[in-house]
């Protein structure tokens, strides 16, 4: 059974971790969550309040990381998913994050990212010349990294599928599972 890796950390957006996790399990893939350390992660919930200029952040679910990024051999995985939230801000500084996620771009394996994950990918230099969705406030990061920001629910650019935020999940995961079925079918 092909395996999919979710790379995340504390303060990741709750829905952006759990929706792909459960959707990919439902599809039949083995899914592992990796973070800077093997521990119970604390996710957050971003929500919108009337007359508030940005979103709010509240505590979300807690969930254990299956393995630390340092333990990950990315060659064991068919694809990677990178949720948003605040986790990408510090994940981009982690050498093992850079190694693991870089592998998927170098080998052309499927990559799904959503919301603020674009910030971490921008710092890796993997968005140059590519079209990507992200949370609209991340558009300057995408463009500074040489990418083209696209304000759509699901943007497919080669091996990469991106979305703006959790409200784009149906279109995002539909496009990603189609790509995943092509590159890592569940049965021969």
Phi and psi restraints in degrees (value plus and minus 20) as a CYANA .aco file:
   2 UNK   PHI     -83.6   -43.6
   2 UNK   PSI     127.5   167.5
   3 UNK   PHI    -130.2   -90.2
   3 UNK   PSI     124.2   164.2
   4 UNK   PHI    -139.9   -99.9
   4 UNK   PSI     116.4   156.4
   5 UNK   PHI    -124.1   -84.1
   5 UNK   PSI     112.0   152.0
   6 UNK   PHI    -125.9   -85.9
   6 UNK   PSI     104.0   144.0
   7 UNK   PHI    -128.5   -88.5
   7 UNK   PSI      98.6   138.6
   8 UNK   PHI    -173.6  -133.6
   8 UNK   PSI    -186.8  -146.8
   9 UNK   PHI    -191.1  -151.1
   9 UNK   PSI    -193.0  -153.0
  10 UNK   PHI     -77.3   -37.3
  10 UNK   PSI     125.9   165.9
  11 UNK   PHI      50.3    90.3
  11 UNK   PSI      -2.8    37.2
  12 UNK   PHI     -90.4   -50.4
  12 UNK   PSI     132.5   172.5
  13 UNK   PHI     -88.1   -48.1
  13 UNK   PSI     100.5   140.5
  14 UNK   PHI     -66.2   -26.2
  14 UNK   PSI     -75.3   -35.3
  15 UNK   PHI     -85.7   -45.7
  15 UNK   PSI     -50.6   -10.6
  16 UNK   PHI     -97.1   -57.1
  16 UNK   PSI     -33.0     7.0
  17 UNK   PHI    -112.8   -72.8
  17 UNK   PSI     -71.9   -31.9
  18 UNK   PHI     -93.0   -53.0
  18 UNK   PSI     -55.3   -15.3
  19 UNK   PHI     -83.1   -43.1
  19 UNK   PSI     -73.3   -33.3
  20 UNK   PHI     -84.9   -44.9
  20 UNK   PSI     -55.7   -15.7
  21 UNK   PHI     -77.2   -37.2
  21 UNK   PSI     -72.8   -32.8
  22 UNK   PHI     -91.4   -51.4
  22 UNK   PSI     -57.3   -17.3
  23 UNK   PHI     -84.3   -44.3
  23 UNK   PSI     -62.0   -22.0
  24 UNK   PHI     -92.6   -52.6
  24 UNK   PSI     -54.4   -14.4
  25 UNK   PHI     -82.8   -42.8
  25 UNK   PSI     -64.1   -24.1
  26 UNK   PHI     -80.1   -40.1
  26 UNK   PSI     -57.6   -17.6
  27 UNK   PHI     -87.0   -47.0
  27 UNK   PSI     -46.3    -6.3
  28 UNK   PHI      95.9   135.9
  28 UNK   PSI     -15.2    24.8
  29 UNK   PHI    -104.3   -64.3
  29 UNK   PSI     132.9   172.9
  30 UNK   PHI    -105.2   -65.2
  30 UNK   PSI     109.1   149.1
  31 UNK   PHI    -142.9  -102.9
  31 UNK   PSI     110.5   150.5
  32 UNK   PHI    -139.5   -99.5
  32 UNK   PSI     121.9   161.9
  33 UNK   PHI    -124.0   -84.0
  33 UNK   PSI     107.8   147.8
  34 UNK   PHI    -141.4  -101.4
  34 UNK   PSI     125.9   165.9
  35 UNK   PHI    -166.2  -126.2
  35 UNK   PSI     155.4   195.4
  36 UNK   PHI     -74.8   -34.8
  36 UNK   PSI     -51.3   -11.3
  37 UNK   PHI    -162.0  -122.0
  37 UNK   PSI     138.3   178.3
  38 UNK   PHI    -101.7   -61.7
  38 UNK   PSI      82.4   122.4
  39 UNK   PHI    -179.9  -139.9
  39 UNK   PSI     157.0   197.0
  40 UNK   PHI    -100.7   -60.7
  40 UNK   PSI     100.6   140.6
  41 UNK   PHI    -109.1   -69.1
  41 UNK   PSI     129.2   169.2
  42 UNK   PHI    -131.1   -91.1
  42 UNK   PSI      92.6   132.6
  43 UNK   PHI    -110.2   -70.2
  43 UNK   PSI     149.9   189.9
  44 UNK   PHI    -149.4  -109.4
  44 UNK   PSI     140.5   180.5
  45 UNK   PHI    -134.9   -94.9
  45 UNK   PSI     101.6   141.6
  46 UNK   PHI    -117.2   -77.2
  46 UNK   PSI     112.2   152.2
  47 UNK   PHI    -160.9  -120.9
  47 UNK   PSI     150.2   190.2
  48 UNK   PHI    -135.2   -95.2
  48 UNK   PSI     117.4   157.4
  49 UNK   PHI    -140.4  -100.4
  49 UNK   PSI     113.8   153.8
  50 UNK   PHI     -75.5   -35.5
  50 UNK   PSI     116.9   156.9
  51 UNK   PHI      46.3    86.3
  51 UNK   PSI      -2.3    37.7
  52 UNK   PHI    -124.7   -84.7
  52 UNK   PSI     113.9   153.9
  53 UNK   PHI     -91.7   -51.7
  53 UNK   PSI     -40.3    -0.3
  54 UNK   PHI    -160.5  -120.5
  54 UNK   PSI    -196.7  -156.7
  55 UNK   PHI    -101.9   -61.9
  55 UNK   PSI     142.9   182.9
  56 UNK   PHI    -123.2   -83.2
  56 UNK   PSI     143.6   183.6
  57 UNK   PHI    -149.2  -109.2
  57 UNK   PSI     107.6   147.6
  58 UNK   PHI    -148.1  -108.1
  58 UNK   PSI     137.3   177.3
  59 UNK   PHI     -80.8   -40.8
  59 UNK   PSI     119.8   159.8
  60 UNK   PHI    -133.7   -93.7
  60 UNK   PSI    -172.7  -132.7
  61 UNK   PHI     -94.7   -54.7
  61 UNK   PSI     138.7   178.7
  62 UNK   PHI    -128.9   -88.9
  62 UNK   PSI     125.1   165.1
  63 UNK   PHI    -175.0  -135.0
  63 UNK   PSI     120.3   160.3
  64 UNK   PHI     -97.0   -57.0
  64 UNK   PSI     121.1   161.1
  65 UNK   PHI     -97.0   -57.0
  65 UNK   PSI     114.9   154.9
  66 UNK   PHI     -91.7   -51.7
  66 UNK   PSI     -52.9   -12.9
  67 UNK   PHI    -176.7  -136.7
  67 UNK   PSI     136.6   176.6
  68 UNK   PHI     -98.3   -58.3
  68 UNK   PSI     131.2   171.2
  69 UNK   PHI     -75.1   -35.1
  69 UNK   PSI     -55.0   -15.0
  70 UNK   PHI     -84.8   -44.8
  70 UNK   PSI     -40.5    -0.5
  71 UNK   PHI    -109.6   -69.6
  71 UNK   PSI     -28.8    11.2
  72 UNK   PHI    -101.6   -61.6
  72 UNK   PSI     107.9   147.9
  73 UNK   PHI    -123.3   -83.3
  73 UNK   PSI      83.1   123.1
  74 UNK   PHI     -82.6   -42.6
  74 UNK   PSI     -39.9     0.1
  75 UNK   PHI     -84.2   -44.2
  75 UNK   PSI     -39.4     0.6
  76 UNK   PHI     -98.0   -58.0
  76 UNK   PSI     -27.6    12.4
  77 UNK   PHI    -136.7   -96.7
  77 UNK   PSI     122.5   162.5
  78 UNK   PHI    -102.8   -62.8
  78 UNK   PSI     -43.8    -3.8
  79 UNK   PHI    -181.7  -141.7
  79 UNK   PSI     147.1   187.1
  80 UNK   PHI    -155.0  -115.0
  80 UNK   PSI     125.6   165.6
  81 UNK   PHI    -142.3  -102.3
  81 UNK   PSI     112.7   152.7
  82 UNK   PHI    -142.9  -102.9
  82 UNK   PSI      84.7   124.7
  83 UNK   PHI     -92.2   -52.2
  83 UNK   PSI     146.3   186.3
  84 UNK   PHI    -115.1   -75.1
  84 UNK   PSI    -165.5  -125.5
  85 UNK   PHI      73.1   113.1
  85 UNK   PSI    -177.9  -137.9
  86 UNK   PHI    -109.2   -69.2
  86 UNK   PSI     -33.3     6.7
  87 UNK   PHI     -73.1   -33.1
  87 UNK   PSI     -62.3   -22.3
  88 UNK   PHI     -78.6   -38.6
  88 UNK   PSI     -45.7    -5.7
  89 UNK   PHI     -79.0   -39.0
  89 UNK   PSI     -60.4   -20.4
  90 UNK   PHI    -119.9   -79.9
  90 UNK   PSI     -43.3    -3.3
  91 UNK   PHI     -80.8   -40.8
  91 UNK   PSI     -56.4   -16.4
  92 UNK   PHI     -81.5   -41.5
  92 UNK   PSI     -39.0     1.0
  93 UNK   PHI    -108.4   -68.4
  93 UNK   PSI     -28.5    11.5
  94 UNK   PHI    -107.6   -67.6
  94 UNK   PSI     101.2   141.2
  95 UNK   PHI     -80.1   -40.1
  95 UNK   PSI     -55.1   -15.1
  96 UNK   PHI     -92.4   -52.4
  96 UNK   PSI     -54.4   -14.4
  97 UNK   PHI     -79.9   -39.9
  97 UNK   PSI     -67.6   -27.6
  98 UNK   PHI     -79.6   -39.6
  98 UNK   PSI     -64.0   -24.0
  99 UNK   PHI     -84.1   -44.1
  99 UNK   PSI     -70.1   -30.1
 100 UNK   PHI     -85.4   -45.4
 100 UNK   PSI     -73.6   -33.6
 101 UNK   PHI     -88.2   -48.2
 101 UNK   PSI     -57.4   -17.4
 102 UNK   PHI     -76.4   -36.4
 102 UNK   PSI     -57.4   -17.4
 103 UNK   PHI     -75.9   -35.9
 103 UNK   PSI     -62.9   -22.9
 104 UNK   PHI     -87.1   -47.1
 104 UNK   PSI     -54.9   -14.9
 105 UNK   PHI     -94.4   -54.4
 105 UNK   PSI     -60.4   -20.4
 106 UNK   PHI     -84.4   -44.4
 106 UNK   PSI     -54.6   -14.6
 107 UNK   PHI    -116.5   -76.5
 107 UNK   PSI     -26.8    13.2
 108 UNK   PHI      55.8    95.8
 108 UNK   PSI      -2.5    37.5
 109 UNK   PHI     -93.8   -53.8
 109 UNK   PSI     135.3   175.3
 110 UNK   PHI     -80.1   -40.1
 110 UNK   PSI     117.6   157.6
 111 UNK   PHI    -149.1  -109.1
 111 UNK   PSI     108.9   148.9
 112 UNK   PHI    -137.5   -97.5
 112 UNK   PSI     112.1   152.1
 113 UNK   PHI    -161.6  -121.6
 113 UNK   PSI     133.7   173.7
 114 UNK   PHI    -162.1  -122.1
 114 UNK   PSI     125.7   165.7
 115 UNK   PHI      41.3    81.3
 115 UNK   PSI    -142.0  -102.0
 116 UNK   PHI     -97.7   -57.7
 116 UNK   PSI     -21.4    18.6
 117 UNK   PHI     -80.4   -40.4
 117 UNK   PSI     -46.4    -6.4
 118 UNK   PHI     -79.0   -39.0
 118 UNK   PSI     -49.2    -9.2
 119 UNK   PHI     -82.3   -42.3
 119 UNK   PSI     -63.0   -23.0
 120 UNK   PHI     -90.0   -50.0
 120 UNK   PSI     -58.4   -18.4
 121 UNK   PHI     -90.6   -50.6
 121 UNK   PSI     -54.2   -14.2
 122 UNK   PHI     -79.1   -39.1
 122 UNK   PSI     -61.9   -21.9
 123 UNK   PHI     -90.2   -50.2
 123 UNK   PSI     -38.6     1.4
 124 UNK   PHI    -103.6   -63.6
 124 UNK   PSI     -32.5     7.5
 125 UNK   PHI      59.5    99.5
 125 UNK   PSI      -6.8    33.2
 126 UNK   PHI    -111.0   -71.0
 126 UNK   PSI     -22.3    17.7
 127 UNK   PHI    -114.3   -74.3
 127 UNK   PSI     -28.0    12.0
 128 UNK   PHI     -77.9   -37.9
 128 UNK   PSI     104.9   144.9
 129 UNK   PHI      55.9    95.9
 129 UNK   PSI     -11.0    29.0
 130 UNK   PHI    -134.4   -94.4
 130 UNK   PSI     133.7   173.7
 131 UNK   PHI    -114.6   -74.6
 131 UNK   PSI     114.2   154.2
 132 UNK   PHI    -170.9  -130.9
 132 UNK   PSI     126.2   166.2
 133 UNK   PHI    -110.1   -70.1
 133 UNK   PSI     141.9   181.9
 134 UNK   PHI    -191.7  -151.7
 134 UNK   PSI     152.4   192.4
 135 UNK   PHI     -78.7   -38.7
 135 UNK   PSI     113.4   153.4
 136 UNK   PHI     -72.3   -32.3
 136 UNK   PSI     -51.1   -11.1
 137 UNK   PHI     -87.2   -47.2
 137 UNK   PSI     -34.1     5.9
 138 UNK   PHI    -111.3   -71.3
 138 UNK   PSI     -22.1    17.9
 139 UNK   PHI     -73.9   -33.9
 139 UNK   PSI     -63.2   -23.2
 140 UNK   PHI     -81.7   -41.7
 140 UNK   PSI     -53.8   -13.8
 141 UNK   PHI     -86.6   -46.6
 141 UNK   PSI     -63.4   -23.4
 142 UNK   PHI     -81.3   -41.3
 142 UNK   PSI     -68.3   -28.3
 143 UNK   PHI     -88.5   -48.5
 143 UNK   PSI     -57.0   -17.0
 144 UNK   PHI     -84.4   -44.4
 144 UNK   PSI     -47.1    -7.1
 145 UNK   PHI    -107.7   -67.7
 145 UNK   PSI     -15.4    24.6
 146 UNK   PHI      68.3   108.3
 146 UNK   PSI     -10.0    30.0
 147 UNK   PHI    -115.3   -75.3
 147 UNK   PSI     152.9   192.9
 148 UNK   PHI    -133.6   -93.6
 148 UNK   PSI      98.4   138.4
 149 UNK   PHI     -94.6   -54.6
 149 UNK   PSI     112.4   152.4
 150 UNK   PHI    -144.6  -104.6
 150 UNK   PSI     102.8   142.8
 151 UNK   PHI    -109.5   -69.5
 151 UNK   PSI      52.0    92.0
 152 UNK   PHI    -158.9  -118.9
 152 UNK   PSI     143.9   183.9
 153 UNK   PHI     -90.7   -50.7
 153 UNK   PSI     -54.6   -14.6
 154 UNK   PHI    -168.2  -128.2
 154 UNK   PSI      98.1   138.1
 155 UNK   PHI    -136.0   -96.0
 155 UNK   PSI     102.2   142.2
 156 UNK   PHI    -126.8   -86.8
 156 UNK   PSI     104.3   144.3
 157 UNK   PHI    -153.2  -113.2
 157 UNK   PSI      76.4   116.4
 158 UNK   PHI      43.1    83.1
 158 UNK   PSI    -139.1   -99.1
 159 UNK   PHI    -107.2   -67.2
 159 UNK   PSI     -16.5    23.5
 160 UNK   PHI    -133.7   -93.7
 160 UNK   PSI     112.0   152.0
 161 UNK   PHI    -142.3  -102.3
 161 UNK   PSI     106.5   146.5
 162 UNK   PHI    -149.9  -109.9
 162 UNK   PSI     140.8   180.8
 163 UNK   PHI    -166.9  -126.9
 163 UNK   PSI     144.1   184.1
 164 UNK   PHI     -97.0   -57.0
 164 UNK   PSI     -63.6   -23.6
 165 UNK   PHI    -189.4  -149.4
 165 UNK   PSI    -197.2  -157.2
 166 UNK   PHI     -79.9   -39.9
 166 UNK   PSI     -46.6    -6.6
 167 UNK   PHI     -92.2   -52.2
 167 UNK   PSI     -28.2    11.8
 168 UNK   PHI    -114.7   -74.7
 168 UNK   PSI     -16.0    24.0
 169 UNK   PHI     -70.4   -30.4
 169 UNK   PSI     -67.0   -27.0
 170 UNK   PHI     -77.4   -37.4
 170 UNK   PSI     -67.8   -27.8
 171 UNK   PHI     -88.0   -48.0
 171 UNK   PSI     -61.0   -21.0
 172 UNK   PHI     -82.8   -42.8
 172 UNK   PSI     -71.5   -31.5
 173 UNK   PHI     -92.3   -52.3
 173 UNK   PSI     -49.3    -9.3
 174 UNK   PHI     -82.3   -42.3
 174 UNK   PSI     -68.0   -28.0
 175 UNK   PHI     -85.5   -45.5
 175 UNK   PSI     -60.0   -20.0
 176 UNK   PHI     -89.0   -49.0
 176 UNK   PSI     -62.7   -22.7
 177 UNK   PHI     -86.3   -46.3
 177 UNK   PSI     -53.0   -13.0
 178 UNK   PHI     -82.0   -42.0
 178 UNK   PSI     -65.7   -25.7
 179 UNK   PHI     -84.8   -44.8
 179 UNK   PSI     -61.6   -21.6
 180 UNK   PHI     -85.2   -45.2
 180 UNK   PSI     -62.8   -22.8
 181 UNK   PHI     -79.9   -39.9
 181 UNK   PSI     -54.8   -14.8
 182 UNK   PHI     -90.6   -50.6
 182 UNK   PSI     -64.0   -24.0
 183 UNK   PHI    -108.0   -68.0
 183 UNK   PSI     -47.5    -7.5
 184 UNK   PHI    -162.7  -122.7
 184 UNK   PSI      50.0    90.0
 185 UNK   PHI     -82.3   -42.3
 185 UNK   PSI     128.9   168.9
 186 UNK   PHI     -93.9   -53.9
 186 UNK   PSI     -49.5    -9.5
 187 UNK   PHI    -163.4  -123.4
 187 UNK   PSI     132.9   172.9
